[in-house]
Amino acid sequence: MAKEQLNVSWEDQKRINEFAVLVQRLDRVRVEFAKTTVSSAMWLIRIRCGSGFASAAYDDVVNSLNQEQESRQRRLADLRAEISQNEERSAILKNVLQSKFGDAIQLDLE
């Protein structure tokens, strides 16, 4: 099958570039999401002062843990939203670009 010359417009190039940026951002966000999820499950608090350990009031430790958990849950929700938005926009761009360029453009992530 002979390859025909394709005309890539400025708008097409912008879409291709946006797709590439979204894929890179999606990879970065997925890695951060995985690290945050794993570290949340294995999180330990140590109160260390110099070479020794100090004790803290139960209520202070619980409040600190609750605040950290809420913060991580908000961050995970933000990361999930960003992943979803990037996946949706990437799918739209992929459809537009593949409908115009067919097999002449490689957009598969794997």
BAMAR-328528 format. One line per field, with one value per residue (C-alpha): residue in three letters; y negated, z negated, x negated. Coordinates in nm, 2 decimals, decimal comma. Layout:
<sites>
res = (Ala|...)
north = (Y|...)
up = (Z|...)
east = (X|...)
</sites>
This chain:
<sites>
res = (Met|Ala|Lys|Glu|Gln|Leu|Asn|Val|Ser|Trp|Glu|Asp|Gln|Lys|Arg|Ile|Asn|Glu|Phe|Ala|Val|Leu|Val|Gln|Arg|Leu|Asp|Arg|Val|Arg|Val|Glu|Phe|Ala|Lys|Thr|Thr|Val|Ser|Ser|Ala|Met|Trp|Leu|Ile|Arg|Ile|Arg|Cys|Gly|Ser|Gly|Phe|Ala|Ser|Ala|Ala|Tyr|Asp|Asp|Val|Val|Asn|Ser|Leu|Asn|Gln|Glu|Gln|Glu|Ser|Arg|Gln|Arg|Arg|Leu|Ala|Asp|Leu|Arg|Ala|Glu|Ile|Ser|Gln|Asn|Glu|Glu|Arg|Ser|Ala|Ile|Leu|Lys|Asn|Val|Leu|Gln|Ser|Lys|Phe|Gly|Asp|Ala|Ile|Gln|Leu|Asp|Leu|Glu)
north = (0,00|-0,33|-0,61|-0,92|-1,27|-1,41|-1,78|-1,87|-2,20|-2,44|-2,33|-1,96|-2,03|-2,21|-1,91|-1,67|-1,88|-1,91|-1,53|-1,48|-1,72|-1,55|-1,21|-1,32|-1,50|-1,19|-0,97|-1,21|-1,24|-0,86|-0,81|-1,08|-0,92|-0,58|-0,71|-0,90|-0,60|-0,37|-0,61|-0,67|-0,30|-0,26|-0,60|-0,59|-0,88|-0,90|-1,19|-1,21|-1,47|-1,45|-1,09|-1,01|-0,99|-1,21|-1,13|-1,35|-1,38|-1,14|-1,41|-1,61|-1,30|-1,21|-1,57|-1,57|-1,24|-1,35|-1,68|-1,48|-1,23|-1,51|-1,68|-1,36|-1,28|-1,62|-1,57|-1,23|-1,37|-1,65|-1,39|-1,17|-1,47|-1,57|-1,21|-1,20|-1,53|-1,44|-1,10|-1,26|-1,53|-1,28|-1,05|-1,35|-1,45|-1,09|-1,05|-1,38|-1,31|-0,95|-1,04|-1,28|-1,09|-0,72|-0,48|-0,76|-0,88|-0,67|-0,78|-0,45|-0,49|-0,14)
up = (0,00|0,11|-0,14|-0,02|-0,11|-0,39|-0,45|-0,81|-0,89|-1,17|-1,36|-1,32|-1,45|-1,75|-1,82|-1,79|-2,03|-2,28|-2,27|-2,34|-2,64|-2,78|-2,75|-2,94|-3,20|-3,24|-3,30|-3,57|-3,74|-3,74|-3,90|-4,17|-4,23|-4,28|-4,51|-4,72|-4,74|-4,85|-5,10|-5,25|-5,31|-5,47|-5,66|-6,00|-6,23|-6,43|-6,66|-6,69|-6,87|-6,80|-6,86|-7,09|-7,06|-7,22|-7,31|-7,21|-7,34|-7,18|-7,07|-6,90|-6,71|-6,61|-6,49|-6,29|-6,13|-6,04|-5,89|-5,68|-5,57|-5,46|-5,27|-5,10|-5,01|-4,85|-4,66|-4,54|-4,43|-4,24|-4,07|-3,98|-3,82|-3,63|-3,50|-3,39|-3,21|-3,04|-2,93|-2,79|-2,60|-2,47|-2,34|-2,16|-2,00|-1,91|-1,73|-1,54|-1,44|-1,34|-1,14|-0,94|-0,92|-0,96|-0,98|-0,89|-1,26|-1,56|-1,88|-2,08|-2,42|-2,45)
east = (0,00|-0,15|-0,17|0,00|-0,12|0,09|0,14|0,10|0,26|0,16|0,48|0,38|0,03|0,18|0,40|0,11|-0,10|0,18|0,23|-0,14|-0,13|0,18|0,03|-0,28|-0,07|0,15|-0,16|-0,29|0,05|0,10|-0,25|-0,17|0,17|0,01|-0,25|0,01|0,23|-0,05|-0,19|0,15|0,19|-0,15|-0,17|-0,33|-0,39|-0,71|-0,78|-1,15|-1,35|-1,72|-1,83|-1,53|-1,16|-0,90|-0,54|-0,25|0,10|0,35|0,59|0,30|0,19|0,55|0,62|0,29|0,38|0,73|0,60|0,34|0,60|0,84|0,56|0,46|0,82|0,86|0,54|0,65|0,99|0,80|0,57|0,87|1,04|0,73|0,68|1,04|1,02|0,69|0,83|1,15|0,96|0,70|0,98|1,14|0,81|0,72|1,06|1,02|0,66|0,72|1,02|0,81|0,48|0,59|0,30|0,05|0,04|-0,05|0,14|0,16|0,01|-0,13)
</sites>
